[in-house]
């Protein structure tokens, strides 16, 4: 194989014509000089009519999109609440602010029912959805329910379980 490569390279080198043997005819090209400001305005006008990337506009929205986006959003929201509380606990404790669980539950008991529901409902919904969709992903990790029918069935199951468990958490 090595000898074939060496032989073919040597043939290619010898078969190449010398640069002096080429005659390249030149074509006369005429260009029109456009002022810079005019060129910029032409480019800007072309960009206005150029279509935007159709990655979302040409496809029909599907349940899987919404569940995937919502899982990410709820994960970020729950993490944000946790980190804000933890950072607040660390920052204000040296100043004598009591953020213990006993004090927090005492303050929570002072709120009326509407305020409690307004705070608990989004937190319960985020937690419930993220929990059930996490279980759904664990089922997928086992190789089950990966057909289109299975994905939709588990998606609607997650939505139903989220509604039920959110209501259950609001009652507690």
N, C-alpha and C positions, 0 to 999 in steps of 0.2 A: 504494500500500500504506500509506503514511504517513497519507493522509487517511482511510482506512478505520479505522485504529487510533484516530485522534483522534475520529472520529465514534462508534465503538463505545464508547469510554471515556466520552464525554459522554452517550451514551444510558444507560449503566450508572449514571452518577452521578445522572442525573435520574430513573431508574426506582427508585432505592433509596428505600424509605420512610424517613421521618424517625423518629428514635428515640422520639419521643413517641407515635407511632401504634402501637407494639408493645405488646401486653399479654402479659406472660409469667405464666402461672399458676404459683403456687408449690405444690410438693408438700411435704407434711409428711414429713420423714424422721426416723426415730428411730434413734439409735445407742446401742449398749450400751457403756458405759465398761469397759474391761478394764485391770486394773492392769498396770504395766510388767513386773513379774516374771512374771506369768501369760502375757503376750503373748510374752515371750522364750522361755518354756518351750514354748509352742505352736509357735513358729517352729522351735525346736530339734527338736521331735518331727517336724515336717513335713520338715525337712531330712534326718532319718535315713531316712525312707522314700522320699525323692526319688531317682530313679535317677541313677547316675553317667553321665557322657557315654559313649555306647556306641561310640566311635570304634574301639576295639580289640576289644571283646567281641562285636560282632555280625558281624564279618567273619571268614571262614576265613583263617587264616594262609597266606601264599603265599611261594614261593621269593624273589620280588622284594623282599619286606619284609626278609627275613633277609639277603640279599646287600647291600641298601642300608645297613642298620644296621651290618653287619659292616665294610663299606668305611669308613664314618665312624669306627667304633671303632678299626680298625687304623691309619687315617691319624693319629688323635689319639695312639695308642700309639707309633707310630714317630716322630712329631714330638716327643713327650715324651721318649723315650729320647735322641734327637739333642740336644734342647735341654738336658737334664740333663747330658749329657756335656760339651757346650760350656760351659755355665755352670760346671760343676765344674772344667774345664780352666782357665778364666779365674780362678776364685776361689782355687784351691789352688796354682797355679804360683808365685805370689810367695812362698809359704811353703816352697819347696824340694821340693814333692812332684812327682815325675817322672811325668807322664801322657803321655809320648811313645808313639808307636806301637810302638817297639822294646821299651819297658818293659812296655806292656800285653800284647804278644804273649809276652813272657817270663813274665809272671804267669799268662797264660792257659795256657801249657804246663805250669804246676805243678799245675793242677787235674786231678782224676781224670775218667774218662769219664762217670760219672753226672752230675757237676756240669756238665760241658760240655754234655751232652745236655739237661739241665734248663734251661739258659740259652739254648742255641741253638734248641731246638724251637719255643718261642713266637715268638721273633724271626723265625725262618725262615718259620713259618706266616703271621705277620702280613705280612712282606715279600712272600711269594709271592702271597698272596691279593690284597693291595692292588695289586701289579703287574699280575696277570692281569685283575683287574676294571677297572683303568685302561685296559688294552688293549681290553677289551670296550666301555667307554664311548667310546673313540676310534673303534671300529667304528660305534657308534651315531651318532657325530657325522658320519659320512659318509652317513647315511641308510639304512644296511643293518641287517638283523636287528631291525627295529622291530615286527614282528608278534608276537602272543602266542607263537606257536610258536618264532620266532627268539629271543625274549627268554629263554624257558625253555631252549632248546638252548644258547645262549651261557652261561646261568647254570650249567647242569650241566657245560659245558666248563670254565668257570672253576674249579669245585669239583674236577674231575678233574686239571686242570693244577696246581692248588694242592697237591693231595696228592702228585703226582709230583715237583714242584719242591721241596717241603718235604723229602721223603725224600732227594732229590739234594743239597740243602744240608746235611742232617745228615750225610751220608757224607763230604762234603768236609772 
